Amino acid sequence: MGFEGKVALITGGASGLGLAVARQMADQGARLLLVDWNELGLQAARTSLGAAVLHGDVSEESVATGAIDLARSEFGRLDVLFNNAGIDPLKARSVVDTEIDDWDRVIDVNVRSAFLMSRAAIPLMRAGGGGAIVNTASIAGLKPAGDEAAYSVSKAAMVSLTTSLAVDFAKDGIRANCVCPGFMEMVMTDRRRDLTDEQQRARAEGAAARVPLGRQGTYEEVAKAVLFLAGGDASYITGAALVVDGGLLLR
Ligand SMILES: NC(=O)c1ccc[n+]([C@@H]2O[C@H](COP(=O)([O-])OP(=O)(O)OC[C@H]3O[C@@H](n4cnc5c(N)ncnc54)[C@H](O)[C@@H]3O)[C@@H](O)[C@H]2O)c1
């Protein structure tokens, strides 16, 4: 039971990758606090995983401080912070074709949230003798995807934030790493709303054809990389960006 006795806070834990990580950590004995603005998904996770939940927008400071207050009152400690919530609006495209509000929203939800959560969490982690932060970046943060400027910039910032956290808090026994997924099995919830089923199928087929391993990754596969970085087997790894993309970045 690799996470027995550990407390993990997961943002975006109500669906997709966040939920897969929550399930795997629960299977390994972790106690969980999930933060998301999808209330239905949160309630389902509370029932199935026995997780503590907090409903709210992770780009708001009060949600970050409220989450850490809850971790302190419910569990008295925090060992793992997984900054994973994110959006990728279909209408935010090239720099010229991105509304200013959409730019700000993507940066706030994808990056400001991780800054706020880390800022609130580190004192509690430090008090417990250390911990592990894992951020969800993307291969788009290493090599920008076309027509996705705000998203690519937000994920490059997550790679950079990871290294700042790693350098600044190593002395406190806190490691910080990120995962850079390629295509995972579903487009993100906010984007899914704007795509027909047909378009989603075409996206999946196009993705599979471009990936050297010949398919999209499952959430379970990427979650295993997150658990590795969050757990004791990665005790000498900090500041790393682990690419989990079936070889896509090599193309
Ligand atoms: N799906 C992919 O192909 C892919 C590829 C690379 C990276 N990623 C990254 O992986 C992460 C998870 O994506 P996913 O595919 O699981 O998508 P998802 O939409 O299933 O999960 C994201 C979760 O974040 C929550 N969320 C979004 N904005 C929020 C906010 N402001 N406040 C609170 N909760 C919020 C959503 O409700 C959702 O539960 C994201 O950071 C995404 O950028 C996804």
The ligand as a Tripos MOL2 file, in Angstrom:
@<TRIPOS>MOLECULE
LIG
   44    48     1     0     0
SMALL
NO_CHARGES

@<TRIPOS>ATOM
      1 N1         -7.2490   15.1740  -22.2880 N.am      1 LIG1
      2 C1         -6.0540   15.2810  -22.8630 C.2       1 LIG1
      3 O1         -5.8200   14.7700  -23.9680 O.2       1 LIG1
      4 C2         -4.9480   16.0470  -22.1650 C.ar      1 LIG1
      5 C3         -3.6720   16.0750  -22.7470 C.ar      1 LIG1
      6 C4         -2.6380   16.7200  -22.0920 C.ar      1 LIG1
      7 C5         -2.8630   17.3350  -20.8770 C.ar      1 LIG1
      8 N2         -4.1130   17.3050  -20.3420 N.ar      1 LIG1
      9 C6         -4.2890   17.9610  -19.0430 C.3       1 LIG1
     10 O2         -4.7450   17.0010  -18.1060 O.3       1 LIG1
     11 C7         -5.5240   17.6460  -17.0880 C.3       1 LIG1
     12 C8         -6.8190   16.8740  -16.8670 C.3       1 LIG1
     13 O3         -7.5260   16.8360  -18.0980 O.3       1 LIG1
     14 P1         -8.6560   15.7480  -18.3710 P.3       1 LIG1
     15 O4         -8.4330   15.2230  -19.7310 O.co2     1 LIG1
     16 O5         -8.7550   14.8260  -17.2290 O.co2     1 LIG1
     17 O6         -9.9250   16.7070  -18.4680 O.3       1 LIG1
     18 P2        -11.2990   16.7490  -17.6140 P.3       1 LIG1
     19 O7        -12.0500   17.8880  -18.1780 O.co2     1 LIG1
     20 O8        -11.9250   15.3960  -17.5920 O.co2     1 LIG1
     21 O9        -10.7800   17.0600  -16.1520 O.3       1 LIG1
     22 C9        -10.4810   18.3590  -15.7120 C.3       1 LIG1
     23 C10       -11.1950   18.5920  -14.4080 C.3       1 LIG1
     24 O10       -10.8690   19.9180  -13.9590 O.3       1 LIG1
     25 C11       -12.0820   20.5230  -13.5000 C.3       1 LIG1
     26 N3        -11.9390   21.9780  -13.6170 N.ar      1 LIG1
     27 C12       -11.7070   22.6990  -14.7500 C.ar      1 LIG1
     28 N4        -11.6450   24.0030  -14.4400 N.ar      1 LIG1
     29 C13       -11.8470   24.1060  -13.0990 C.ar      1 LIG1
     30 C14       -11.9080   25.2040  -12.2030 C.ar      1 LIG1
     31 N5        -11.7180   26.4780  -12.6230 N.pl3     1 LIG1
     32 N6        -12.1350   24.9640  -10.8940 N.ar      1 LIG1
     33 C15       -12.3180   23.6980  -10.4500 C.ar      1 LIG1
     34 N7        -12.2740   22.6140  -11.2640 N.ar      1 LIG1
     35 C16       -12.0440   22.8340  -12.5740 C.ar      1 LIG1
     36 C17       -13.1650   19.9670  -14.4040 C.3       1 LIG1
     37 O11       -14.4590   20.0950  -13.8320 O.3       1 LIG1
     38 C18       -12.7150   18.5140  -14.5520 C.3       1 LIG1
     39 O12       -13.2720   17.6970  -13.5310 O.3       1 LIG1
     40 C19        -5.7070   19.0900  -17.5460 C.3       1 LIG1
     41 O13        -4.8050   19.9380  -16.8700 O.3       1 LIG1
     42 C20        -5.3380   19.0290  -19.0200 C.3       1 LIG1
     43 O14        -4.8420   20.2670  -19.4940 O.3       1 LIG1
     44 C21        -5.1670   16.6870  -20.9320 C.ar      1 LIG1
@<TRIPOS>BOND
     1     1     2 1
     2     2     3 2
     3     2     4 1
     4     4     5 ar
     5     4    44 ar
     6     5     6 ar
     7     6     7 ar
     8     7     8 ar
     9     8     9 1
    10     8    44 ar
    11     9    10 1
    12     9    42 1
    13    10    11 1
    14    11    12 1
    15    11    40 1
    16    12    13 1
    17    13    14 1
    18    14    15 2
    19    14    16 1
    20    14    17 1
    21    17    18 1
    22    18    19 2
    23    18    20 1
    24    18    21 1
    25    21    22 1
    26    22    23 1
    27    23    24 1
    28    23    38 1
    29    24    25 1
    30    25    26 1
    31    25    36 1
    32    26    27 ar
    33    26    35 ar
    34    27    28 ar
    35    28    29 ar
    36    29    30 ar
    37    29    35 ar
    38    30    31 1
    39    30    32 ar
    40    32    33 ar
    41    33    34 ar
    42    34    35 ar
    43    36    37 1
    44    36    38 1
    45    38    39 1
    46    40    41 1
    47    40    42 1
    48    42    43 1
@<TRIPOS>SUBSTRUCTURE
     1 LIG1         1 GROUP 0 **** ****
